[in-house]
Amino acid sequence: MNRIDNKRAIEWEVSEFLFDMDGTLLDSIAAVEQAWHEWAVEEGVTIPDGESFHGRTSRDLAAAFVPEERITAALLRLSEIEQHPRAPVTPLPGALELLAAVPGDRCAVVTSAARLVAQARLAAGGIAPPALLITGDDVTRGKPDPEPYRTGTRWARNGVPPVAFEDTVAGLRSARSAGCLTVGLPGTATAAELQAHADAVVTSLADVAVIVGTDGSLRVRLHALDPLSHPTV
């Protein structure tokens, strides 16, 4: 593999491209955290410092703070707050360009957000809804269970796997368990934290390119971080 500074060039044949949303396609983490803290104040619950709101469904998270009989109403209110983000939501570097290069029928977004929330955030970030959008509403078991990525996979055949892009360990575990090649993007987690669960780690989606063959085949080309540049210990 060729090396560029602390990066190495990788190329894989893949069946399709699967993307997480928050922290992968969109810089929306501030909006996510603002919504959860506003919701917590309204619900009269205390969210511990350092609690992560990323990579898990709203139901899984809310169940840790409110009793079962209040879950439905609490989730409805959370969805209302999240659909109107007060913090800016913007596409991350390389996201728009990569999405434009991948054939529409070979691309999906696999997010833990509820469907209405995902649609609102994508719109706020200027990203058109993909042909296939898998949300927390579409699965019974969220990430790190493989169900979300298994649900989002349509084209894998003849031993050619999908490639999944994720910013959390839970998301990478979900994708890898579903048979995807996995690419981590630091931000929510560090490169070192992602490395153990990713086949490659890239600085951003700007380090990713898609090659579409005349026969309809797909290849992904990465300028991946060298594991030696971010040791896990």
Secondary structure, DSSP 8 states (H G I E B T S, - for coil): --EETTEEEEEEEES-EEE-SBTTTEE-HHHHHHHHHHHHHHHT----TT---SSS-HHHHHTTTS-GGGHHHHHHHHHHHHTS-SS--EE-TTHHHHHHHS-GGGEEEE-SS-HHHHHHHHHHTT----SEEE-GGG-SS-TTSSHHHHHH----BTTB--EEEESSHHHHHHHHHTT-EEEE-SSSS-HHHHHTT-SEE-SSGGGEEEEE-TTS-EEEEEEEE-GGGS---
